[in-house]
Amino acid sequence: MPTRPIRFFHRGQIVEVADAAPTRSVLDWLREDARCTGTKEGCNEGDCGACTVVIGEPAAPGDPSAVRGLALRTVNACIQFLPTLDGKALFSVEDLKGM
């Protein structure tokens, strides 16, 4: 039975990824598919933080820590599975350019 694609916001647009393995890491997708190589692989175990990215999702109403309506949290891309991005936003070091 076919599954629906994973959809998330990245680099100013909605990205759709079909047929991703459920255990594909965000780090592998960023470096191999999106060609965003600023996010580095260090330990590949979630300890060192070299692969830190930010995930955003709609904030709860009245959330004082929300940024432009998004609740933001940092995660280690090496241990974050790609399917968990569905319906969210992904920000990496490349999004800091020009700020």
SVG drawing of the C-alpha trace seen along z (x, -y; Angstrom):
<svg xmlns="http://www.w3.org/2000/svg" viewBox="-5 -40 38 42">
<polyline fill="none" stroke="black" stroke-width="0.4" points="0.0,0.0 1.6,-3.3 2.1,-6.0 1.6,-9.7 4.7,-11.8 6.3,-13.7 5.7,-17.4 7.6,-20.1 8.8,-23.7 12.5,-24.1 14.5,-27.0 11.4,-29.1 9.3,-26.4 7.2,-23.3 9.3,-20.1 7.7,-16.8 9.6,-13.6 8.1,-10.4 9.2,-6.8 11.6,-7.8 12.7,-5.0 11.2,-5.5 14.6,-5.5 16.2,-8.0 17.8,-10.7 17.3,-14.4 21.1,-14.8 21.3,-12.3 18.5,-14.1 20.0,-17.5 23.5,-16.6 22.6,-14.1 19.3,-15.3 19.0,-19.0 22.8,-19.6 22.9,-21.6 26.3,-20.6 26.7,-23.2 25.1,-20.8 27.9,-18.5 28.1,-14.9 30.2,-14.5 29.5,-11.6 26.3,-10.3 25.0,-9.4 23.4,-12.7 26.1,-13.6 28.3,-16.3 25.7,-18.7 27.6,-19.3 24.3,-18.5 22.0,-20.7 19.0,-22.1 15.8,-23.8 12.3,-22.4 9.3,-24.7 5.7,-23.9 2.6,-25.9 2.7,-27.4 -0.2,-27.1 -2.3,-30.2 -0.8,-32.7 2.6,-30.9 4.9,-33.8 8.0,-32.0 6.5,-31.7 8.4,-33.3 6.2,-34.4 3.6,-31.8 6.1,-29.0 7.2,-27.0 10.9,-26.3 13.1,-23.6 16.6,-22.3 17.3,-18.7 20.2,-16.6 19.6,-15.9 21.7,-12.7 19.1,-11.0 16.0,-12.7 14.1,-10.6 12.9,-12.4 9.2,-11.4 9.0,-13.3 9.2,-16.5 5.8,-16.0 3.8,-19.2 6.7,-21.1 9.4,-23.5 13.2,-22.7 15.8,-25.4 19.5,-24.7 22.7,-26.8 22.1,-27.7 19.0,-29.7 21.3,-32.1 22.9,-33.4 22.2,-37.1 20.9,-37.7"/>
</svg>
